Amino acid sequence: MLKFVQSVDVKNQLGEAVSWHQPSQTLWWTDIHGQLLYRLDWQKQIVSHWALPQGLTAFTVLDTKPIKILGSFKQGFAYCWPQTGQLEWLAKPEAHIEGNRFNDGRLDRQGRFWSATMVEKDLGQPRGVLYRLDGSSCVPQLENLRIPNALCWSIDSSVMYHTDMPTREIWRYQFDPVSGDVGQGEHFATVPKGEPDGAIIDSDDHLICALWGGSALARFSPKGELTGVFELPVSRPTCVALGGPDMNLLFVTSATDGMSEQALANEPLAGSLLVYEAPFRGVAEAEAVGHG
């Protein structure tokens, strides 16, 4: 069971990409549509945010003084200094494709940054691609995606997990941690309700996934067995992270995007950051390699 600790009422349109930064004991996340980057100093309980020049979809913190991030923005990969709004583009692999934007991404355990494009307009066309960023080069690894999500890796890096949300299925792929190449894929699990959104791997090598439209989180064993469903007070949870001083705090971002006034009235915590004490623990994030 999860024990509710607190909520941070930020009313995010599309909260996403939440992650715990171990060196500074801070939590970071983005509001993609709000074009905002958030930081929660856990010890001081201070929330800060910065306006961004473009919607940030996934990122990793490279430095905190001053703040520098590496991320996928809607149009491509870039460095960003949010305190000044400076943006330095690295690659825009799909600048020529109208209706696509970047979505879910994260570092693998070897410190390489990944992100995938989704079809924001004309959803019936599966033309999204999962890219691995090698320096400033984008290496396609999975193609024909609609809404890519749930990207994460097993503790030993032999498996990469990924979903195309509308299928409701999470897949597992053979993964070469040295080259970063994705191999053969197979069905891993089908979510019990909603659609699989952001996911992480905990210290037991279980996958924890936000269930968009399902008002819950799901937890799966390495064999794909459903080991827990955790109900939430929000219908659109988007992403999860484990962190805190003991790595047992579960953080959940959520969204208000597309909800009616009546739905928002019925769901006062929609768009909030939710914090729970969990019976499982997290694994520290890797540090980016090759991005000073």
C-alpha positions as CSV (number, residue, x, y, z in Angstrom):
1,M,0.0,0.0,0.0
2,L,1.0,3.6,-0.6
3,K,0.8,6.1,2.3
4,F,-0.2,9.6,1.2
5,V,2.3,12.3,2.3
6,Q,1.3,15.5,0.5
7,S,0.2,17.1,-2.8
8,V,1.8,20.1,-4.5
9,D,-1.0,22.0,-6.1
10,V,0.7,23.3,-9.3
11,K,-2.3,22.7,-11.7
12,N,-0.1,21.4,-14.4
13,Q,-1.6,21.2,-17.9
14,L,0.6,18.2,-18.7
15,G,3.0,17.4,-15.9
16,E,5.6,14.9,-17.0
17,A,9.2,13.6,-16.8
18,V,9.5,13.7,-13.0
19,S,12.9,12.6,-11.7
20,W,14.8,12.7,-8.4
21,H,18.2,14.4,-8.5
22,Q,20.3,12.6,-5.9
23,P,23.3,15.0,-5.6
24,S,21.1,18.0,-4.7
25,Q,18.2,16.0,-3.1
26,T,15.7,17.8,-5.3
27,L,12.8,16.7,-7.5
28,W,12.4,18.0,-11.0
29,W,9.5,17.8,-13.5
30,T,8.1,19.7,-16.5
31,D,4.7,21.0,-17.6
32,I,4.9,20.3,-21.4
33,H,2.0,22.5,-22.5
34,G,2.6,25.1,-19.8
35,Q,6.3,25.4,-21.0
36,L,7.5,25.3,-17.4
37,L,10.3,23.5,-15.5
38,Y,9.7,22.8,-11.8
39,R,12.1,22.0,-8.9
40,L,11.1,20.9,-5.4
41,D,13.7,21.3,-2.8
42,W,12.6,18.4,-0.6
43,Q,14.4,19.4,2.7
44,K,13.3,23.1,2.5
45,Q,9.9,22.3,0.9
46,I,10.4,25.1,-1.6
47,V,8.9,24.8,-5.1
48,S,10.6,26.9,-7.9
49,H,9.7,27.1,-11.6
50,W,11.0,28.7,-14.7
51,A,9.4,29.7,-18.0
52,L,10.9,28.0,-21.0
53,P,11.1,29.1,-24.6
54,Q,9.4,25.9,-25.8
55,G,7.6,22.9,-24.3
56,L,10.1,20.6,-22.6
57,T,9.0,16.9,-22.9
58,A,11.9,15.0,-21.2
59,F,15.2,16.0,-19.6
60,T,18.1,15.4,-17.3
61,V,19.8,17.9,-15.0
62,L,23.4,18.4,-16.0
63,D,24.2,21.2,-13.4
64,T,22.5,23.1,-10.7
65,K,24.7,26.2,-10.3
66,P,23.7,27.6,-12.7
67,I,21.0,25.2,-13.8
68,K,21.7,23.5,-17.1
69,I,19.6,20.7,-18.5
70,L,19.8,18.4,-21.5
71,G,16.3,17.7,-22.9
72,S,13.9,17.0,-25.7
73,F,11.8,20.0,-26.5
74,K,8.8,19.7,-28.8
75,Q,11.0,20.4,-31.8
76,G,14.2,18.5,-30.9
77,F,17.2,17.9,-28.6
78,A,18.8,20.9,-26.9
79,Y,20.8,22.2,-23.9
80,C,18.8,24.8,-21.9
81,W,19.7,27.2,-19.1
82,P,16.3,27.9,-17.7
83,Q,17.3,30.8,-15.4
84,T,18.1,32.8,-18.6
85,G,15.9,31.0,-21.1
86,Q,19.0,30.3,-23.3
87,L,18.5,27.3,-25.6
88,E,21.2,25.6,-27.7
89,W,19.9,23.2,-30.2
90,L,21.7,19.9,-30.8
91,A,19.4,18.2,-33.3
92,K,15.9,18.5,-34.9
93,P,15.5,15.2,-36.6
94,E,11.9,15.7,-37.5
95,A,11.7,19.4,-38.3
96,H,10.3,18.5,-41.7
97,I,7.4,16.4,-40.3
98,E,4.3,18.5,-39.5
99,G,2.1,17.2,-36.7
100,N,4.9,15.4,-34.8
101,R,6.5,16.4,-31.5
102,F,8.9,14.9,-29.0
103,N,7.4,13.1,-26.0
104,D,8.7,10.6,-23.5
105,G,12.5,10.2,-22.8
106,R,15.2,9.6,-20.2
107,L,18.8,8.6,-19.6
108,D,19.7,5.0,-19.9
109,R,21.9,3.5,-17.1
110,Q,25.0,4.2,-19.1
111,G,24.2,7.9,-19.3
112,R,22.9,8.2,-22.9
113,F,19.9,10.4,-23.5
114,W,16.9,9.0,-25.3
115,S,13.6,10.5,-26.5
116,A,10.8,9.6,-28.9
117,T,8.5,11.6,-31.1
118,M,4.7,11.2,-31.1
119,V,2.0,12.0,-33.5
120,E,0.2,15.1,-32.1
121,K,-2.0,15.6,-35.2
122,D,-3.4,12.9,-37.5
123,L,-3.1,10.3,-34.7
124,G,-3.9,7.4,-37.1
125,Q,-0.5,7.7,-38.7
126,P,2.2,5.8,-36.7
127,R,5.2,7.8,-37.7
128,G,6.9,8.5,-34.3
129,V,10.4,7.4,-33.7
130,L,12.5,6.5,-30.6
131,Y,15.9,8.1,-30.9
132,R,19.2,7.7,-29.0
133,L,21.2,10.9,-28.9
134,D,24.9,10.2,-29.7
135,G,26.6,13.6,-29.3
136,S,24.5,15.7,-31.7
137,S,23.5,12.7,-33.9
138,C,20.1,11.0,-33.5
139,V,20.1,7.3,-34.0
140,P,16.6,5.8,-34.7
141,Q,15.9,2.6,-32.6
142,L,12.1,2.1,-32.8
143,E,9.8,3.4,-35.5
144,N,6.1,3.5,-36.5
145,L,5.0,4.8,-33.1
146,R,1.9,6.9,-32.2
147,I,2.4,7.9,-28.6
148,P,5.7,6.5,-27.2
149,N,5.9,6.1,-23.5
150,A,7.1,4.0,-20.4
151,L,10.8,4.1,-21.5
152,C,13.0,2.5,-18.8
153,W,15.7,-0.1,-18.4
154,S,16.1,-3.2,-16.2
155,I,18.7,-2.8,-13.4
156,D,21.3,-4.9,-15.3
157,S,20.5,-3.0,-18.6
158,S,19.8,-6.2,-20.5
159,V,16.2,-5.2,-21.1
160,M,14.6,-2.0,-22.4
161,Y,10.9,-1.4,-21.7
162,H,8.7,0.7,-24.0
163,T,5.1,1.2,-25.0
164,D,3.0,2.7,-27.8
165,M,0.3,4.0,-25.5
166,P,-2.9,3.3,-27.6
167,T,-2.0,-0.4,-27.7
168,R,-2.2,-0.6,-23.8
169,E,0.7,-3.0,-24.1
170,I,4.2,-2.7,-22.7
171,W,7.0,-4.4,-24.6
172,R,10.4,-5.6,-23.5
173,Y,13.4,-5.4,-25.9
174,Q,16.8,-7.0,-25.8
175,F,19.3,-4.2,-25.1
176,D,23.0,-4.0,-25.6
177,P,24.3,-1.7,-22.8
178,V,27.7,-1.2,-24.5
179,S,26.5,-0.1,-28.0
180,G,23.1,1.1,-26.9
181,D,21.4,-0.8,-29.6
182,V,17.8,-2.2,-29.2
183,G,17.3,-5.8,-30.2
184,Q,14.3,-8.1,-30.6
185,G,11.1,-7.2,-28.8
186,E,8.3,-9.2,-27.2
187,H,5.1,-8.5,-25.3
188,F,5.7,-7.9,-21.6
189,A,2.4,-6.9,-20.1
190,T,-1.0,-5.3,-20.8
191,V,-2.1,-2.7,-18.4
192,P,-5.3,-3.5,-16.3
193,K,-7.0,-0.2,-17.1
194,G,-6.2,3.2,-18.8
195,E,-3.1,3.5,-20.9
196,P,0.6,3.0,-19.9
197,D,2.3,6.4,-19.5
198,G,5.6,7.2,-17.8
199,A,7.4,4.3,-16.0
200,I,10.4,3.5,-13.9
201,I,12.2,0.5,-12.5
202,D,12.5,0.1,-8.7
203,S,15.2,-1.6,-6.7
204,D,13.4,-4.9,-7.0
205,D,13.6,-4.7,-10.8
206,H,9.8,-4.2,-10.9
207,L,8.3,-1.8,-13.4
208,I,6.0,0.9,-12.0
209,C,3.8,2.7,-14.6
210,A,1.3,5.6,-14.5
211,L,-2.0,4.6,-16.0
212,W,-3.3,7.6,-18.0
213,G,-7.1,7.6,-17.8
214,G,-7.0,4.8,-15.2
215,S,-6.6,6.8,-12.0
216,A,-3.9,4.4,-10.8
217,L,-0.4,3.1,-11.0
218,A,0.5,-0.5,-11.9
219,R,3.5,-2.5,-10.8
220,F,4.8,-5.5,-12.7
221,S,7.4,-8.1,-11.9
222,P,10.3,-8.7,-14.3
223,K,8.2,-11.6,-15.7
224,G,5.3,-9.2,-16.5
225,E,3.1,-10.3,-13.6
226,L,0.9,-7.6,-12.2
227,T,2.0,-7.3,-8.6
228,G,0.1,-4.2,-7.5
229,V,-2.5,-1.6,-8.6
230,F,-2.4,1.6,-6.6
231,E,-5.5,3.9,-6.9
232,L,-4.9,7.6,-7.2
233,P,-7.2,10.7,-6.7
234,V,-6.4,11.9,-10.3
235,S,-7.6,10.3,-13.5
236,R,-4.6,11.3,-15.6
237,P,-1.4,10.4,-13.8
238,T,1.5,10.9,-16.2
239,C,4.8,9.8,-14.8
240,V,6.4,8.5,-11.6
241,A,9.8,8.8,-9.7
242,L,11.2,7.3,-6.6
243,G,13.4,9.5,-4.4
244,G,13.8,11.2,-1.1
245,P,16.5,10.8,1.6
246,D,15.7,7.0,1.9
247,M,14.6,6.6,-1.8
248,N,11.2,5.4,-0.7
249,L,9.1,8.5,-1.6
250,L,7.0,7.9,-4.7
251,F,6.3,11.1,-6.7
252,V,3.5,11.2,-9.3
253,T,2.8,14.0,-11.9
254,S,-0.6,14.5,-13.4
255,A,-2.5,16.5,-16.0
256,T,-5.5,18.6,-16.5
257,D,-5.2,18.6,-20.3
258,G,-8.5,17.9,-22.1
259,M,-10.6,17.8,-18.9
260,S,-14.0,19.5,-18.8
261,E,-14.9,22.1,-16.1
262,Q,-17.1,19.5,-14.5
263,A,-14.3,16.9,-14.5
264,L,-11.9,19.4,-12.9
265,A,-14.5,20.3,-10.3
266,N,-14.8,16.6,-9.4
267,E,-11.1,16.1,-9.3
268,P,-9.5,18.9,-7.2
269,L,-6.0,17.4,-7.3
270,A,-5.8,17.1,-11.1
271,G,-2.6,18.6,-12.3
272,S,-0.9,18.3,-8.9
273,L,2.3,16.6,-7.9
274,L,1.4,13.7,-5.5
275,V,3.8,12.3,-2.9
276,Y,3.5,8.9,-1.2
277,E,5.6,6.8,1.1
278,A,6.1,3.5,-0.7
279,P,6.9,0.0,0.4
280,F,9.6,-0.2,-2.4
281,R,12.6,1.9,-3.1
282,G,14.1,3.6,-6.1
283,V,17.4,3.4,-8.0
284,A,19.5,6.5,-8.4
285,E,19.5,8.0,-11.9
286,A,22.6,7.8,-14.0
287,E,24.5,10.9,-14.9
288,A,24.7,12.1,-18.5
289,V,27.9,11.0,-20.4
290,G,29.4,13.3,-23.0
291,H,27.4,16.4,-22.1
292,G,29.5,18.8,-19.9
